[in-house]
Amino acid sequence: MQIPCDQQVFDVTWKGEDLWYATQPAPSDWKPAQKRFTEYSSYGVIEGEVVLTESRCGS
């Protein structure tokens, strides 16, 4: 999932069927990253995974 450019992800959660993520403006020395958010069942089995991709505007 591509995050809007120059936004840094700082929190992610699932609520039912919906994925919610919180961002903040990135500081000038920030380096974009890929962040993995993984859901596990109560049995320890992966139920789903989302990869959040941050980027700089104009790059």
mmCIF file of the N, C-alpha and C atoms, coordinates in Angstrom:
data_MODEL
# 
_entry.id   MODEL 
# 
loop_
_atom_site.group_PDB 
_atom_site.id 
_atom_site.type_symbol 
_atom_site.label_atom_id 
_atom_site.label_alt_id 
_atom_site.label_comp_id 
_atom_site.label_asym_id 
_atom_site.label_entity_id 
_atom_site.label_seq_id 
_atom_site.pdbx_PDB_ins_code 
_atom_site.Cartn_x 
_atom_site.Cartn_y 
_atom_site.Cartn_z 
_atom_site.occupancy 
_atom_site.B_iso_or_equiv 
_atom_site.pdbx_formal_charge 
_atom_site.auth_seq_id 
_atom_site.auth_comp_id 
_atom_site.auth_asym_id 
_atom_site.auth_atom_id 
_atom_site.pdbx_PDB_model_num 
ATOM 1   N N  . MET A 1 1  ? 0.856   -1.155  0.000  1.00 0.00 ? 1  MET A N  1 
ATOM 2   C CA . MET A 1 1  ? 0.000   0.000   0.000  1.00 0.00 ? 1  MET A CA 1 
ATOM 3   C C  . MET A 1 1  ? 0.909   1.227   0.000  1.00 0.00 ? 1  MET A C  1 
ATOM 4   N N  . GLN A 1 2  ? 0.704   2.121   -0.955 1.00 0.00 ? 2  GLN A N  1 
ATOM 5   C CA . GLN A 1 2  ? 1.520   3.325   -1.069 1.00 0.00 ? 2  GLN A CA 1 
ATOM 6   C C  . GLN A 1 2  ? 0.951   4.416   -0.158 1.00 0.00 ? 2  GLN A C  1 
ATOM 7   N N  . ILE A 1 3  ? 1.790   4.944   0.717  1.00 0.00 ? 3  ILE A N  1 
ATOM 8   C CA . ILE A 1 3  ? 1.416   6.038   1.618  1.00 0.00 ? 3  ILE A CA 1 
ATOM 9   C C  . ILE A 1 3  ? 1.642   7.356   0.876  1.00 0.00 ? 3  ILE A C  1 
ATOM 10  N N  . PRO A 1 4  ? 0.808   8.381   1.080  1.00 0.00 ? 4  PRO A N  1 
ATOM 11  C CA . PRO A 1 4  ? 1.050   9.666   0.418  1.00 0.00 ? 4  PRO A CA 1 
ATOM 12  C C  . PRO A 1 4  ? 2.485   10.153  0.673  1.00 0.00 ? 4  PRO A C  1 
ATOM 13  N N  . CYS A 1 5  ? 3.080   10.753  -0.349 1.00 0.00 ? 5  CYS A N  1 
ATOM 14  C CA . CYS A 1 5  ? 4.486   11.162  -0.244 1.00 0.00 ? 5  CYS A CA 1 
ATOM 15  C C  . CYS A 1 5  ? 4.700   12.168  0.887  1.00 0.00 ? 5  CYS A C  1 
ATOM 16  N N  . ASP A 1 6  ? 5.906   12.109  1.442  1.00 0.00 ? 6  ASP A N  1 
ATOM 17  C CA . ASP A 1 6  ? 6.345   12.955  2.553  1.00 0.00 ? 6  ASP A CA 1 
ATOM 18  C C  . ASP A 1 6  ? 5.511   12.777  3.822  1.00 0.00 ? 6  ASP A C  1 
ATOM 19  N N  . GLN A 1 7  ? 4.893   11.601  3.968  1.00 0.00 ? 7  GLN A N  1 
ATOM 20  C CA . GLN A 1 7  ? 4.159   11.253  5.183  1.00 0.00 ? 7  GLN A CA 1 
ATOM 21  C C  . GLN A 1 7  ? 4.822   10.042  5.825  1.00 0.00 ? 7  GLN A C  1 
ATOM 22  N N  . GLN A 1 8  ? 5.070   10.117  7.120  1.00 0.00 ? 8  GLN A N  1 
ATOM 23  C CA . GLN A 1 8  ? 5.724   9.057   7.882  1.00 0.00 ? 8  GLN A CA 1 
ATOM 24  C C  . GLN A 1 8  ? 4.667   8.308   8.697  1.00 0.00 ? 8  GLN A C  1 
ATOM 25  N N  . VAL A 1 9  ? 4.585   6.987   8.517  1.00 0.00 ? 9  VAL A N  1 
ATOM 26  C CA . VAL A 1 9  ? 3.630   6.152   9.258  1.00 0.00 ? 9  VAL A CA 1 
ATOM 27  C C  . VAL A 1 9  ? 4.126   5.979   10.689 1.00 0.00 ? 9  VAL A C  1 
ATOM 28  N N  . PHE A 1 10 ? 3.226   6.198   11.677 1.00 0.00 ? 10 PHE A N  1 
ATOM 29  C CA . PHE A 1 10 ? 3.631   5.958   13.065 1.00 0.00 ? 10 PHE A CA 1 
ATOM 30  C C  . PHE A 1 10 ? 2.691   5.029   13.817 1.00 0.00 ? 10 PHE A C  1 
ATOM 31  N N  . ASP A 1 11 ? 1.555   4.651   13.221 1.00 0.00 ? 11 ASP A N  1 
ATOM 32  C CA . ASP A 1 11 ? 0.662   3.705   13.893 1.00 0.00 ? 11 ASP A CA 1 
ATOM 33  C C  . ASP A 1 11 ? -0.244  3.052   12.865 1.00 0.00 ? 11 ASP A C  1 
ATOM 34  N N  . VAL A 1 12 ? -0.564  1.773   13.093 1.00 0.00 ? 12 VAL A N  1 
ATOM 35  C CA . VAL A 1 12 ? -1.436  1.014   12.201 1.00 0.00 ? 12 VAL A CA 1 
ATOM 36  C C  . VAL A 1 12 ? -2.300  0.101   13.055 1.00 0.00 ? 12 VAL A C  1 
ATOM 37  N N  . THR A 1 13 ? -3.571  -0.081  12.649 1.00 0.00 ? 13 THR A N  1 
ATOM 38  C CA . THR A 1 13 ? -4.438  -1.021  13.356 1.00 0.00 ? 13 THR A CA 1 
ATOM 39  C C  . THR A 1 13 ? -5.505  -1.544  12.406 1.00 0.00 ? 13 THR A C  1 
ATOM 40  N N  . TRP A 1 14 ? -6.024  -2.719  12.727 1.00 0.00 ? 14 TRP A N  1 
ATOM 41  C CA . TRP A 1 14 ? -7.189  -3.265  12.042 1.00 0.00 ? 14 TRP A CA 1 
ATOM 42  C C  . TRP A 1 14 ? -8.382  -3.085  12.956 1.00 0.00 ? 14 TRP A C  1 
ATOM 43  N N  . LYS A 1 15 ? -9.492  -2.673  12.401 1.00 0.00 ? 15 LYS A N  1 
ATOM 44  C CA . LYS A 1 15 ? -10.774 -2.605  13.117 1.00 0.00 ? 15 LYS A CA 1 
ATOM 45  C C  . LYS A 1 15 ? -11.783 -3.347  12.252 1.00 0.00 ? 15 LYS A C  1 
ATOM 46  N N  . GLY A 1 16 ? -12.082 -4.579  12.620 1.00 0.00 ? 16 GLY A N  1 
ATOM 47  C CA . GLY A 1 16 ? -12.988 -5.389  11.810 1.00 0.00 ? 16 GLY A CA 1 
ATOM 48  C C  . GLY A 1 16 ? -12.372 -5.647  10.443 1.00 0.00 ? 16 GLY A C  1 
ATOM 49  N N  . GLU A 1 17 ? -13.034 -5.199  9.390  1.00 0.00 ? 17 GLU A N  1 
ATOM 50  C CA . GLU A 1 17 ? -12.565 -5.384  8.015  1.00 0.00 ? 17 GLU A CA 1 
ATOM 51  C C  . GLU A 1 17 ? -11.690 -4.235  7.526  1.00 0.00 ? 17 GLU A C  1 
ATOM 52  N N  . ASP A 1 18 ? -11.531 -3.183  8.329  1.00 0.00 ? 18 ASP A N  1 
ATOM 53  C CA . ASP A 1 18 ? -10.854 -1.970  7.881  1.00 0.00 ? 18 ASP A CA 1 
ATOM 54  C C  . ASP A 1 18 ? -9.441  -1.846  8.440  1.00 0.00 ? 18 ASP A C  1 
ATOM 55  N N  . LEU A 1 19 ? -8.547  -1.311  7.615  1.00 0.00 ? 19 LEU A N  1 
ATOM 56  C CA . LEU A 1 19 ? -7.181  -1.007  8.025  1.00 0.00 ? 19 LEU A CA 1 
ATOM 57  C C  . LEU A 1 19 ? -7.083  0.505   8.215  1.00 0.00 ? 19 LEU A C  1 
ATOM 58  N N  . TRP A 1 20 ? -6.590  0.918   9.367  1.00 0.00 ? 20 TRP A N  1 
ATOM 59  C CA . TRP A 1 20 ? -6.403  2.341   9.679  1.00 0.00 ? 20 TRP A CA 1 
ATOM 60  C C  . TRP A 1 20 ? -4.928  2.586   9.918  1.00 0.00 ? 20 TRP A C  1 
ATOM 61  N N  . TYR A 1 21 ? -4.407  3.681   9.359  1.00 0.00 ? 21 TYR A N  1 
ATOM 62  C CA . TYR A 1 21 ? -3.020  4.041   9.636  1.00 0.00 ? 21 TYR A CA 1 
ATOM 63  C C  . TYR A 1 21 ? -2.934  5.533   9.922  1.00 0.00 ? 21 TYR A C  1 
ATOM 64  N N  . ALA A 1 22 ? -2.000  5.898   10.783 1.00 0.00 ? 22 ALA A N  1 
ATOM 65  C CA . ALA A 1 22 ? -1.791  7.298   11.158 1.00 0.00 ? 22 ALA A CA 1 
ATOM 66  C C  . ALA A 1 22 ? -0.439  7.740   10.611 1.00 0.00 ? 22 ALA A C  1 
ATOM 67  N N  . THR A 1 23 ? -0.413  8.953   10.064 1.00 0.00 ? 23 THR A N  1 
ATOM 68  C CA . THR A 1 23 ? 0.833   9.503   9.529  1.00 0.00 ? 23 THR A CA 1 
ATOM 69  C C  . THR A 1 23 ? 1.077   10.881  10.115 1.00 0.00 ? 23 THR A C  1 
ATOM 70  N N  . GLN A 1 24 ? 2.293   11.336  9.921  1.00 0.00 ? 24 GLN A N  1 
ATOM 71  C CA . GLN A 1 24 ? 2.657   12.699  10.296 1.00 0.00 ? 24 GLN A CA 1 
ATOM 72  C C  . GLN A 1 24 ? 3.597   13.223  9.218  1.00 0.00 ? 24 GLN A C  1 
ATOM 73  N N  . PRO A 1 25 ? 3.695   14.545  9.054  1.00 0.00 ? 25 PRO A N  1 
ATOM 74  C CA . PRO A 1 25 ? 4.631   15.086  8.071  1.00 0.00 ? 25 PRO A CA 1 
ATOM 75  C C  . PRO A 1 25 ? 6.057   14.623  8.391  1.00 0.00 ? 25 PRO A C  1 
ATOM 76  N N  . ALA A 1 26 ? 6.772   14.231  7.365  1.00 0.00 ? 26 ALA A N  1 
ATOM 77  C CA . ALA A 1 26 ? 8.134   13.728  7.557  1.00 0.00 ? 26 ALA A CA 1 
ATOM 78  C C  . ALA A 1 26 ? 9.115   14.887  7.732  1.00 0.00 ? 26 ALA A C  1 
ATOM 79  N N  . PRO A 1 27 ? 10.084  14.747  8.661  1.00 0.00 ? 27 PRO A N  1 
ATOM 80  C CA . PRO A 1 27 ? 11.115  15.781  8.814  1.00 0.00 ? 27 PRO A CA 1 
ATOM 81  C C  . PRO A 1 27 ? 12.057  15.785  7.600  1.00 0.00 ? 27 PRO A C  1 
ATOM 82  N N  . SER A 1 28 ? 12.816  16.840  7.435  1.00 0.00 ? 28 SER A N  1 
ATOM 83  C CA . SER A 1 28 ? 13.671  16.993  6.248  1.00 0.00 ? 28 SER A CA 1 
ATOM 84  C C  . SER A 1 28 ? 14.761  15.922  6.147  1.00 0.00 ? 28 SER A C  1 
ATOM 85  N N  . ASP A 1 29 ? 15.221  15.368  7.261  1.00 0.00 ? 29 ASP A N  1 
ATOM 86  C CA . ASP A 1 29 ? 16.285  14.356  7.224  1.00 0.00 ? 29 ASP A CA 1 
ATOM 87  C C  . ASP A 1 29 ? 15.751  12.917  7.205  1.00 0.00 ? 29 ASP A C  1 
ATOM 88  N N  . TRP A 1 30 ? 14.467  12.751  7.009  1.00 0.00 ? 30 TRP A N  1 
ATOM 89  C CA . TRP A 1 30 ? 13.797  11.451  7.044  1.00 0.00 ? 30 TRP A CA 1 
ATOM 90  C C  . TRP A 1 30 ? 14.116  10.612  5.812  1.00 0.00 ? 30 TRP A C  1 
ATOM 91  N N  . LYS A 1 31 ? 14.261  9.312   6.009  1.00 0.00 ? 31 LYS A N  1 
ATOM 92  C CA . LYS A 1 31 ? 14.462  8.369   4.915  1.00 0.00 ? 31 LYS A CA 1 
ATOM 93  C C  . LYS A 1 31 ? 13.235  7.454   4.843  1.00 0.00 ? 31 LYS A C  1 
ATOM 94  N N  . PRO A 1 32 ? 12.548  7.422   3.696  1.00 0.00 ? 32 PRO A N  1 
ATOM 95  C CA . PRO A 1 32 ? 11.369  6.564   3.543  1.00 0.00 ? 32 PRO A CA 1 
ATOM 96  C C  . PRO A 1 32 ? 11.705  5.091   3.798  1.00 0.00 ? 32 PRO A C  1 
ATOM 97  N N  . ALA A 1 33 ? 10.702  4.340   4.221  1.00 0.00 ? 33 ALA A N  1 
ATOM 98  C CA . ALA A 1 33 ? 10.896  2.917   4.527  1.00 0.00 ? 33 ALA A CA 1 
ATOM 99  C C  . ALA A 1 33 ? 9.657   2.123   4.126  1.00 0.00 ? 33 ALA A C  1 
ATOM 100 N N  . GLN A 1 34 ? 9.825   0.809   4.069  1.00 0.00 ? 34 GLN A N  1 
ATOM 101 C CA . GLN A 1 34 ? 8.688   -0.095  3.940  1.00 0.00 ? 34 GLN A CA 1 
ATOM 102 C C  . GLN A 1 34 ? 8.418   -0.652  5.325  1.00 0.00 ? 34 GLN A C  1 
ATOM 103 N N  . LYS A 1 35 ? 7.153   -0.636  5.728  1.00 0.00 ? 35 LYS A N  1 
ATOM 104 C CA . LYS A 1 35 ? 6.782   -1.146  7.051  1.00 0.00 ? 35 LYS A CA 1 
ATOM 105 C C  . LYS A 1 35 ? 5.768   -2.266  6.881  1.00 0.00 ? 35 LYS A C  1 
ATOM 106 N N  . ARG A 1 36 ? 6.020   -3.381  7.560  1.00 0.00 ? 36 ARG A N  1 
ATOM 107 C CA . ARG A 1 36 ? 5.127   -4.542  7.479  1.00 0.00 ? 36 ARG A CA 1 
ATOM 108 C C  . ARG A 1 36 ? 4.239   -4.589  8.711  1.00 0.00 ? 36 ARG A C  1 
ATOM 109 N N  . PHE A 1 37 ? 2.953   -4.793  8.471  1.00 0.00 ? 37 PHE A N  1 
ATOM 110 C CA . PHE A 1 37 ? 1.978   -4.938  9.546  1.00 0.00 ? 37 PHE A CA 1 
ATOM 111 C C  . PHE A 1 37 ? 1.351   -6.309  9.365  1.00 0.00 ? 37 PHE A C  1 
ATOM 112 N N  . THR A 1 38 ? 1.528   -7.194  10.340 1.00 0.00 ? 38 THR A N  1 
ATOM 113 C CA . THR A 1 38 ? 1.092   -8.579  10.230 1.00 0.00 ? 38 THR A CA 1 
ATOM 114 C C  . THR A 1 38 ? 0.076   -8.900  11.311 1.00 0.00 ? 38 THR A C  1 
ATOM 115 N N  . GLU A 1 39 ? -0.996  -9.577  10.912 1.00 0.00 ? 39 GLU A N  1 
ATOM 116 C CA . GLU A 1 39 ? -2.025  -10.013 11.856 1.00 0.00 ? 39 GLU A CA 1 
ATOM 117 C C  . GLU A 1 39 ? -1.840  -11.505 12.118 1.00 0.00 ? 39 GLU A C  1 
ATOM 118 N N  . TYR A 1 40 ? -1.827  -11.894 13.385 1.00 0.00 ? 40 TYR A N  1 
ATOM 119 C CA . TYR A 1 40 ? -1.728  -13.299 13.775 1.00 0.00 ? 40 TYR A CA 1 
ATOM 120 C C  . TYR A 1 40 ? -3.027  -13.726 14.449 1.00 0.00 ? 40 TYR A C  1 
ATOM 121 N N  . SER A 1 41 ? -3.425  -14.981 14.207 1.00 0.00 ? 41 SER A N  1 
ATOM 122 C CA . SER A 1 41 ? -4.591  -15.523 14.903 1.00 0.00 ? 41 SER A CA 1 
ATOM 123 C C  . SER A 1 41 ? -4.190  -15.903 16.322 1.00 0.00 ? 41 SER A C  1 
ATOM 124 N N  . SER A 1 42 ? -5.158  -16.289 17.116 1.00 0.00 ? 42 SER A N  1 
ATOM 125 C CA . SER A 1 42 ? -4.868  -16.719 18.489 1.00 0.00 ? 42 SER A CA 1 
ATOM 126 C C  . SER A 1 42 ? -4.063  -18.019 18.512 1.00 0.00 ? 42 SER A C  1 
ATOM 127 N N  . TYR A 1 43 ? -3.980  -18.709 17.364 1.00 0.00 ? 43 TYR A N  1 
ATOM 128 C CA . TYR A 1 43 ? -3.196  -19.939 17.258 1.00 0.00 ? 43 TYR A CA 1 
ATOM 129 C C  . TYR A 1 43 ? -1.775  -19.672 16.766 1.00 0.00 ? 43 TYR A C  1 
ATOM 130 N N  . GLY A 1 44 ? -1.415  -18.401 16.560 1.00 0.00 ? 44 GLY A N  1 
ATOM 131 C CA . GLY A 1 44 ? -0.070  -18.055 16.111 1.00 0.00 ? 44 GLY A CA 1 
ATOM 132 C C  . GLY A 1 44 ? 0.135   -18.166 14.609 1.00 0.00 ? 44 GLY A C  1 
ATOM 133 N N  . VAL A 1 45 ? -0.943  -18.300 13.855 1.00 0.00 ? 45 VAL A N  1 
ATOM 134 C CA . VAL A 1 45 ? -0.870  -18.420 12.404 1.00 0.00 ? 45 VAL A CA 1 
ATOM 135 C C  . VAL A 1 45 ? -1.081  -17.041 11.784 1.00 0.00 ? 45 VAL A C  1 
ATOM 136 N N  . ILE A 1 46 ? -0.276  -16.717 10.762 1.00 0.00 ? 46 ILE A N  1 
ATOM 137 C CA . ILE A 1 46 ? -0.450  -15.429 10.084 1.00 0.00 ? 46 ILE A CA 1 
ATOM 138 C C  . ILE A 1 46 ? -1.789  -15.426 9.363  1.00 0.00 ? 46 ILE A C  1 
ATOM 139 N N  . GLU A 1 47 ? -2.609  -14.414 9.626  1.00 0.00 ? 47 GLU A N  1 
ATOM 140 C CA . GLU A 1 47 ? -3.910  -14.267 8.981  1.00 0.00 ? 47 GLU A CA 1 
ATOM 141 C C  . GLU A 1 47 ? -3.823  -13.307 7.800  1.00 0.00 ? 47 GLU A C  1 
ATOM 142 N N  . GLY A 1 48 ? -2.950  -12.317 7.897  1.00 0.00 ? 48 GLY A N  1 
ATOM 143 C CA . GLY A 1 48 ? -2.815  -11.343 6.823  1.00 0.00 ? 48 GLY A CA 1 
ATOM 144 C C  . GLY A 1 48 ? -1.612  -10.455 7.052  1.00 0.00 ? 48 GLY A C  1 
ATOM 145 N N  . GLU A 1 49 ? -1.159  -9.828  5.971  1.00 0.00 ? 49 GLU A N  1 
ATOM 146 C CA . GLU A 1 49 ? -0.019  -8.927  6.070  1.00 0.00 ? 49 GLU A CA 1 
ATOM 147 C C  . GLU A 1 49 ? -0.207  -7.793  5.074  1.00 0.00 ? 49 GLU A C  1 
ATOM 148 N N  . VAL A 1 50 ? 0.130   -6.588  5.505  1.00 0.00 ? 50 VAL A N  1 
ATOM 149 C CA . VAL A 1 50 ? 0.080   -5.409  4.649  1.00 0.00 ? 50 VAL A CA 1 
ATOM 150 C C  . VAL A 1 50 ? 1.454   -4.763  4.691  1.00 0.00 ? 50 VAL A C  1 
ATOM 151 N N  . VAL A 1 51 ? 1.957   -4.364  3.524  1.00 0.00 ? 51 VAL A N  1 
ATOM 152 C CA . VAL A 1 51 ? 3.227   -3.646  3.444  1.00 0.00 ? 51 VAL A CA 1 
ATOM 153 C C  . VAL A 1 51 ? 2.908   -2.195  3.110  1.00 0.00 ? 51 VAL A C  1 
ATOM 154 N N  . LEU A 1 52 ? 3.330   -1.289  3.985  1.00 0.00 ? 52 LEU A N  1 
ATOM 155 C CA . LEU A 1 52 ? 3.122   0.144   3.785  1.00 0.00 ? 52 LEU A CA 1 
ATOM 156 C C  . LEU A 1 52 ? 4.420   0.730   3.242  1.00 0.00 ? 52 LEU A C  1 
ATOM 157 N N  . THR A 1 53 ? 4.345   1.422   2.106  1.00 0.00 ? 53 THR A N  1 
ATOM 158 C CA . THR A 1 53 ? 5.531   1.970   1.458  1.00 0.00 ? 53 THR A CA 1 
ATOM 159 C C  . THR A 1 53 ? 5.497   3.488   1.519  1.00 0.00 ? 53 THR A C  1 
ATOM 160 N N  . GLU A 1 54 ? 6.475   4.056   2.207  1.00 0.00 ? 54 GLU A N  1 
ATOM 161 C CA . GLU A 1 54 ? 6.603   5.510   2.312  1.00 0.00 ? 54 GLU A CA 1 
ATOM 162 C C  . GLU A 1 54 ? 7.467   6.013   1.150  1.00 0.00 ? 54 GLU A C  1 
ATOM 163 N N  . SER A 1 55 ? 7.331   7.302   0.807  1.00 0.00 ? 55 SER A N  1 
ATOM 164 C CA . SER A 1 55 ? 8.139   7.875   -0.271 1.00 0.00 ? 55 SER A CA 1 
ATOM 165 C C  . SER A 1 55 ? 8.280   9.382   -0.094 1.00 0.00 ? 55 SER A C  1 
ATOM 166 N N  . ARG A 1 56 ? 9.256   9.924   -0.781 1.00 0.00 ? 56 ARG A N  1 
ATOM 167 C CA . ARG A 1 56 ? 9.454   11.371  -0.847 1.00 0.00 ? 56 ARG A CA 1 
ATOM 168 C C  . ARG A 1 56 ? 8.717   11.893  -2.074 1.00 0.00 ? 56 ARG A C  1 
ATOM 169 N N  . CYS A 1 57 ? 8.143   13.084  -1.999 1.00 0.00 ? 57 CYS A N  1 
ATOM 170 C CA . CYS A 1 57 ? 7.516   13.705  -3.167 1.00 0.00 ? 57 CYS A CA 1 
ATOM 171 C C  . CYS A 1 57 ? 8.602   14.027  -4.197 1.00 0.00 ? 57 CYS A C  1 
ATOM 172 N N  . GLY A 1 58 ? 8.311   13.770  -5.444 1.00 0.00 ? 58 GLY A N  1 
ATOM 173 C CA . GLY A 1 58 ? 9.250   14.081  -6.512 1.00 0.00 ? 58 GLY A CA 1 
ATOM 174 C C  . GLY A 1 58 ? 10.390  13.099  -6.662 1.00 0.00 ? 58 GLY A C  1 
ATOM 175 N N  . SER A 1 59 ? 10.316  11.940  -5.989 1.00 0.00 ? 59 SER A N  1 
ATOM 176 C CA . SER A 1 59 ? 11.412  10.967  -6.163 1.00 0.00 ? 59 SER A CA 1 
ATOM 177 C C  . SER A 1 59 ? 10.900  9.676   -6.740 1.00 0.00 ? 59 SER A C  1 
# 
